[in-house]
Amino acid sequence: MGELHLSYVPFREKYSTTNFPFLHKKYRSHIEIMALILESVKGNGVGQASIMRRVGLNHLQFKKFLKSLGDMGFVEMNSGNDFISYKATDKGLDFLRQYYVLLSMLSSACERTRLARVMY
């Protein structure tokens, strides 16, 4: 499988609703929010405010999701010089890769279904 590109690209740009119409919904799932957090921390260590802003979470939501991701071993916390940063672990990056594979499969299925309706 290809290597995961480590530069930050906003998740919503990477998987916009024009390419993935099944993502066009009012609310985000817990899995989608976890993927957004992992997407934002997959490079170098990132601070709490930056993650909250990128993902669009308030402090309470951020703490809840970060605890879950930490408990699963997807995110590690590094503290030093009065700054706490978060970074995705290898396990978290594996989850993110699999999430992208699933989105790609769903997108292909949607495209095939749409083409089948047109050809019918």
N, C-alpha and C positions, 0 to 999 in steps of 0.2 A: 504494500500500500504506500502511496506517496507520503512524503514528509509534511507535517503540519506547518503551515506558514506562520511564523511567530510575530509578525507585525500586527498592530491593532487595526482592524477594519471593523467599523461598527456592524454589529450583528444584523441590524435591521437593513443595512445597505447590502450586506452579503446575501441575505435571504429576504429580499423585498417581496411584498405580496403580489407584485406583478409576475414574478417567477414562481411563486409558491402560493397560489390562490387559497389553499386550504389553511394558510396562516392568517388570513384576513378575518380576524375575530376581535371582539371587544376586549376580552381579557386574555392574559398570558397564562399558560400552564406553569406549574411548578418546575417541570423539566425544562421548559423554555427559559425561565428565569435563571435556573442553575446554569444552563448553557451560556446565557448572557454574562453571568458573573465569571465563569471560567474563560470566556472569550476575552474579558477585560483584564484578567490577571495572568494570561498565559505567557506574557513576556517577562520583563523584569518586575521586581516587586512594585506593587501599586498600593497607594493609600486608600483609606476608607472613603474619604469624600469623593475621590476620583471614581471609585467603583460605583458608589451610590448615584452619582451624576450620570455616568455612562449607561447604567442599567435602568435608572429611573425608579429607585427605591427610597423609601424613607428609612430613618435609622432603625426603627423597630423591625421592619421587614428585612433590612440588611443583616442585622444580628441573627435573626431566625434562619435565614438561608445560609449565612456563613457558618453557623454552628452545625447545620446539617452537612454542608460540604466538608467541614473539618472532621466531623465524626466519621464520614465515609472515606476520609483520606484523600479527598480531591484537592484540597487547598491547605497550604501551610502558612503559618504566621511567623514573620521575622520581626523582632523588635531591636532597635538600636538608635542611640542618639535622639531620644524623645520622638521617634517616628516608628509607627507600626506599619509594616507593609505585608501584603498578601501575594502569594504566588501559587500558580497551579502546579500540582505534583504530576509525576508521570501517569499516575492512575487517573487524575483529573483530565489530562490531555488525551488519554485513551478514551475516556467517556466522551469527550468533545468530538473526537474523530468518529466514533460510532454514531453519535448524534447527527453529524454531517452526512454520514452514509445513509442513515434512515431518512433524513430530509431529501436526499437525492433520489432514493428509491420511491418515496411518496410523490415527488415531483414527476418522475418518469411515469408512474402509474396514472397520475392525473393527466399528463400529456397524452398517453395512450388512450385513455378513456375519452378525452376531448376529441381526438382524431377519429376514434371509432364512431362517435356520434355524428361527426361531419360526414364520414364515408357511408354511413348507414342510409 
